Amino acid sequence: MVSWLGVVPPLEIRMAWRFFFVGLVFGLTTALPVDAADPWLAGSSVSAALEEPCLALFNKKPIRLALRDLSGQLRIAMVLDRRCDPNRTVTLADNRLSLKEALAAAAEQSGTAMTTVGSVLYFGPPESAGALRTMAELRRMELTASPPKRRAELARPREVAWADLAEPREVLDRLTRPAGLRVLNPEQLPYDLMAEETLPQSSTVESLTLFCAQFGLGFEWSENAAAIRLVPFPAAATITRPHPVPAARMKEITGQIRSAWPELAVTTTAGKVEFAGRIEQHEQVEEWIRPASKPVRPKPKPVDLSRKRLTFRVAQTPARDVLKALEATGLAFDVAEGIDLDTRLSLELRDATPAEVVEAIAAQLRAVSEIDGTTARLKPEAGTR
């Protein structure tokens, strides 16, 4: 279960925990400190976490703060393109979504698109997000002509991080120096001050692709992959691949391709369908040809409120919004007449039981509370009707 200020990913349950840790954050708030020693998720762990239910709830939170807090708490690297407005606000109040669906919804609200490059989630202009994985794959494929030792060096996963206000050329040096790469034309990078980022477990190809795209640039190999040259971001990036298709399904598969992407030139020869497209399109065609069985999301287990602790911070938020958000924890509310749910609440609690949170809310609503199972009942204090 993924939660806002804590995470219990499928393969990383901390056995010392005796409760689930769920937090709710509204408005311009920041996350509480986390243990920076926790490893970043990588590879299949990221894919698995993206399919988990998400209890991240936030209201009108700037996209940069939302991604930075989520990234730190879930230990999944998330990069917001420097060209995007970091102050565009996003709201997420539907706890029925997977983490992937929730992040896609946040991306849409902020005018960005999301893609995954290696183990990093990138949020940026749709035209860049649509091309990044293909560009990274093209640069990787070009290395097949390089000596094996050089290929291994450039494919080695590394963690690269930089602080707020780092200059672009400084960051570029951090990305290239460990791999022994020279940059032939670093002057192509404009002067700027970068926001803090961490790229964990990324190959040199992946990290350079993520970085250069934020300046409208790509890169080309030079000197047998001992150097790179910065070049304009391509208008289109495609890979040509053949896909073996059973004869009995050739008409079906080619029809699906042409229906989904009418602009693609599709050819069929000797039991194969071939086209030049983005890597995501090739992956989709492979899925059509050999559909993978998708795991069914298990039904939620009965909620055990006694095992939950909430880190709860709201500022001048209408009570009805707070109660709606708290329903994501498994609580249901029975509110009697006479309680004004437009009352604005300001609370800050840490590691509180659901009962303690409900009591704190009731105090500000001039109400009395009780919890029966998973239902919290609120009714006006005597004499307040």
C-alpha positions in Angstrom: 0.0 0.0 0.0 1.4 3.4 -1.0 0.6 6.3 1.3 1.4 10.0 1.3 4.0 10.2 4.0 5.1 6.6 4.2 5.4 3.6 2.0 4.9 -0.1 2.3 5.9 -1.3 -1.1 5.2 -4.9 -2.1 8.8 -6.2 -1.5 10.0 -3.7 1.1 7.7 -4.0 4.1 9.6 -2.9 7.2 9.0 -5.7 9.6 9.7 -3.4 12.6 6.6 -1.4 11.7 3.6 -2.3 13.8 1.2 -0.1 12.0 0.4 1.3 8.6 1.6 4.9 8.2 -0.8 7.2 6.3 -0.6 10.9 6.0 -2.7 13.6 4.5 -1.4 16.9 3.3 -3.3 19.9 2.1 -2.2 23.2 0.6 1.3 24.7 0.7 2.9 22.3 3.1 6.1 20.3 3.1 6.7 16.6 3.9 8.2 15.6 7.2 11.9 14.4 7.1 12.5 10.9 5.9 15.4 8.5 6.2 17.7 9.5 3.3 19.5 6.2 3.8 16.5 4.3 2.4 17.5 3.0 -1.0 15.9 4.3 -4.1 13.6 1.9 -5.9 15.0 0.7 -9.3 14.0 -1.5 -12.2 11.1 -3.9 -11.5 10.6 -2.4 -8.0 9.5 0.9 -9.6 7.2 -0.9 -12.0 5.6 -2.8 -9.1 5.2 0.3 -7.0 3.4 2.1 -9.8 0.7 -0.6 -9.9 0.1 -0.4 -6.2 -3.0 1.5 -4.8 -2.1 5.1 -4.0 -3.4 7.0 -0.9 -1.6 10.2 -1.9 -4.1 13.0 -1.3 -3.3 16.6 -1.8 -5.2 19.8 -2.6 -3.9 22.6 -4.8 -0.3 21.7 -4.2 2.4 23.0 -6.5 3.5 20.3 -8.9 7.2 20.6 -7.9 6.4 20.3 -4.2 4.0 17.4 -4.8 6.6 15.4 -6.9 9.5 16.2 -4.5 7.5 15.1 -1.5 6.3 11.9 -3.2 9.7 11.1 -4.5 11.4 11.4 -1.1 8.7 9.4 0.7 8.2 6.7 -1.9 12.0 6.6 -2.8 11.1 6.8 -6.5 13.1 9.4 -8.5 10.9 12.0 -10.2 12.1 14.8 -12.4 10.2 17.9 -13.4 11.5 19.4 -16.6 13.0 22.8 -15.9 10.8 24.3 -18.7 7.6 23.5 -16.9 5.9 25.9 -14.4 6.7 24.4 -11.0 3.9 26.4 -9.4 1.0 24.9 -11.3 -1.1 23.3 -8.6 -2.5 19.8 -8.7 -5.3 18.2 -6.6 -5.6 14.5 -6.0 -8.6 13.2 -4.0 -9.4 9.8 -5.4 -7.9 7.0 -3.4 -9.1 4.3 -5.9 -6.3 5.0 -8.3 -3.0 3.2 -8.7 0.1 5.2 -8.2 0.7 5.3 -11.9 -2.9 6.6 -12.5 -2.5 9.2 -9.8 0.7 10.5 -11.2 -0.7 10.6 -14.7 -3.7 12.6 -13.3 -1.2 15.0 -11.6 0.7 15.4 -14.9 -2.4 16.2 -16.8 -3.4 18.9 -14.3 0.0 20.5 -14.5 0.1 20.5 -18.3 2.9 17.9 -18.4 3.2 14.3 -19.6 4.8 11.4 -17.7 7.2 8.8 -18.9 9.7 6.4 -17.4 13.4 6.5 -18.4 15.2 3.7 -16.7 14.1 4.0 -13.0 13.3 7.7 -13.2 9.8 9.2 -13.7 10.0 12.2 -16.0 7.3 15.0 -16.1 7.7 17.4 -18.9 6.3 18.8 -22.2 4.3 16.1 -24.0 6.5 16.3 -27.1 9.6 15.6 -25.0 8.0 12.9 -22.8 6.8 11.1 -26.0 10.3 10.9 -27.4 12.7 10.4 -24.4 12.6 6.6 -24.2 13.1 6.3 -27.9 16.0 8.7 -27.9 17.7 6.8 -25.0 17.2 3.5 -26.8 18.7 4.9 -30.1 21.8 6.1 -28.3 22.1 2.7 -26.5 21.8 0.8 -29.8 24.5 3.0 -31.4 26.9 1.7 -28.8 26.9 -1.8 -30.2 29.7 -0.7 -32.5 31.8 0.4 -29.6 34.3 -1.9 -27.7 32.6 -4.1 -25.1 34.5 -2.4 -22.2 33.3 1.0 -23.4 29.7 -0.2 -23.7 29.8 -1.6 -20.2 31.2 1.6 -18.8 28.4 3.7 -20.3 25.7 1.2 -19.2 26.8 1.1 -15.6 24.1 2.4 -13.2 25.2 5.4 -11.2 23.6 7.8 -8.9 24.1 11.5 -9.7 22.7 14.3 -7.6 22.9 18.1 -7.5 21.7 20.7 -5.2 19.4 23.7 -5.8 21.1 26.5 -7.8 23.6 24.2 -9.5 24.7 25.6 -12.9 23.9 23.4 -16.0 27.6 23.0 -17.0 28.4 21.8 -13.5 25.6 19.2 -13.7 26.7 18.1 -17.2 30.2 17.6 -15.8 28.8 15.4 -13.0 27.0 13.3 -15.6 29.9 12.8 -18.0 33.1 12.8 -15.9 32.5 9.4 -14.2 32.1 7.7 -17.5 35.2 9.4 -19.0 33.2 11.4 -21.5 34.2 14.7 -23.0 31.7 17.3 -24.2 32.8 18.9 -27.4 30.4 21.9 -27.3 29.3 22.6 -23.7 28.7 26.2 -24.8 25.4 25.0 -26.2 24.0 25.0 -22.7 22.5 28.3 -21.6 23.3 29.7 -18.2 20.6 28.9 -15.6 20.2 27.7 -12.0 18.9 24.2 -11.7 16.5 22.8 -9.1 17.7 20.0 -6.9 17.4 16.5 -8.4 18.7 13.0 -7.9 19.0 10.4 -10.7 19.6 7.1 -9.0 20.6 3.9 -10.7 20.7 5.5 -14.2 23.1 4.7 -17.0 25.0 7.5 -18.6 22.7 7.3 -21.6 19.6 7.6 -19.5 20.9 10.5 -17.3 22.2 12.5 -20.3 18.9 12.0 -22.2 16.9 13.2 -19.2 19.2 16.2 -18.6 19.8 17.4 -22.2 16.1 17.3 -23.1 15.3 20.0 -20.5 17.3 22.4 -22.7 15.8 21.3 -26.0 18.9 19.3 -26.7 19.9 15.7 -27.4 23.4 14.4 -28.0 25.4 12.4 -30.5 28.4 10.0 -29.9 31.7 11.1 -31.1 35.3 9.7 -31.1 34.0 6.1 -30.7 31.9 7.1 -27.7 34.7 8.8 -25.9 32.9 12.2 -26.4 29.5 13.6 -27.1 28.3 16.5 -29.1 25.1 18.4 -28.0 22.6 18.7 -30.8 19.0 20.1 -31.1 16.2 17.9 -29.8 14.9 16.0 -32.8 11.5 16.8 -34.2 10.9 13.0 -34.4 12.6 10.0 -33.0 11.7 6.5 -34.3 13.1 3.0 -34.3 12.4 0.5 -37.1 11.7 -3.0 -35.9 10.2 -6.1 -37.4 7.6 -8.1 -35.3 7.0 -11.8 -36.1 3.3 -12.4 -36.3 1.4 -15.7 -36.7 -0.1 -15.9 -40.3 -3.6 -16.4 -38.9 -3.3 -13.0 -37.0 -1.5 -10.9 -39.5 -4.6 -9.1 -40.8 -5.8 -8.5 -37.2 -2.5 -7.0 -36.0 -1.8 -4.8 -39.0 -5.4 -3.5 -38.7 -4.8 -2.6 -35.0 -1.6 -0.8 -35.9 -3.2 1.2 -38.7 -6.2 2.0 -36.6 -4.1 3.2 -33.6 -1.5 5.1 -35.6 -2.7 6.0 -39.2 0.4 8.0 -39.8 2.7 4.9 -39.6 3.9 3.2 -42.8 3.4 -0.5 -42.1 4.9 -3.2 -44.3 4.4 -7.0 -44.0 6.9 -9.5 -45.3 7.6 -13.2 -44.6 5.4 -13.4 -41.5 6.6 -10.1 -40.0 5.1 -6.7 -39.6 7.6 -3.8 -39.7 7.3 0.0 -39.1 9.3 2.9 -37.8 7.8 4.2 -34.5 8.4 5.1 -30.9 9.5 2.4 -28.5 6.2 2.6 -26.7 4.4 1.8 -30.0 6.7 -1.2 -30.5 5.9 -2.4 -27.0 2.2 -2.0 -27.6 2.4 -4.1 -30.7 4.3 -6.8 -28.9 1.5 -6.8 -26.3 -1.1 -7.2 -29.0 0.8 -10.1 -30.5 1.6 -11.8 -27.2 -0.7 -10.4 -24.5 0.8 -10.7 -21.1 -1.5 -11.8 -18.3 -2.0 -8.8 -16.0 -2.3 -9.4 -12.3 -5.7 -8.7 -10.9 -5.5 -6.1 -8.2 -6.5 -7.9 -5.0 -9.6 -6.8 -3.1 -8.8 -4.5 -0.1 -8.4 -6.4 3.1 -10.7 -5.4 6.0 -9.4 -2.2 7.5 -7.8 -2.5 11.0 -7.8 1.1 12.3 -6.0 0.1 15.5 -2.9 -0.5 13.3 -2.9 2.8 11.6 -1.1 6.0 12.6 -1.7 9.3 10.7 0.6 12.2 10.2 -1.9 14.9 9.6 -1.4 18.5 8.6 -4.1 20.9 7.4 -4.3 24.7 7.2 -7.6 26.5 6.9 -9.2 23.7 5.1 -13.0 23.2 5.0 -14.0 20.3 7.3 -15.9 18.5 4.5 -12.7 18.3 2.5 -10.8 17.0 5.4 -13.4 14.3 6.2 -13.5 13.3 2.5 -9.7 12.9 2.4 -9.8 10.9 5.7 -12.1 8.3 4.0 -9.0 7.1 2.1 -7.8 5.6 5.4 -10.8 3.4 5.7 -12.9 5.7 8.0 -16.5 6.5 7.2 -18.2 9.5 8.8 -21.7 9.8 10.2 -22.2 13.6 10.8 -25.3 14.7 12.6 -27.3 17.8 11.7 -26.1 21.0 13.3 -22.4 20.6 12.5 -21.1 23.2 10.0 -18.8 21.3 7.6 -17.7 24.6 6.0 -15.8 25.3 9.2 -12.1 25.7 8.3 -9.8 23.4 10.2 -6.1 23.9 11.1 -4.4 20.8 12.6 -1.0 19.3 12.8 -0.7 15.8 14.3 2.0 13.2 14.0 1.7 9.4 14.5 -1.8 9.9 15.8 -4.4 7.2 16.1 -7.6 7.7 14.0 -9.4 8.3 17.3 -7.0 11.1 18.2 -7.5 12.7 14.8 -11.3 12.5 15.0 -11.2 14.0 18.5 -9.1 16.9 17.3 -11.4 17.6 14.5 -14.5 17.3 16.7 -13.0 19.9 19.1 -12.7 22.5 16.3 -16.2 21.7 15.1 -17.6 22.0 18.7 -18.7 18.4 18.5 -18.4 15.1 20.4 -17.1 12.0 18.7 -17.0 8.3 18.9 -15.7 5.6 16.7 -17.6 2.3 16.2 -15.6 -0.1 14.1 -14.7 1.9 11.0 -17.4 4.6 11.4 -16.7 7.9 13.2 -19.8 9.6 14.5 -19.9 13.4 15.1 -22.7 15.2 16.8 -23.0 18.7 18.2 -22.0 19.4 21.8 -24.8 19.8 24.2 -26.2 23.4 24.0 -24.6 24.2 20.6 -27.7 23.5 18.5 
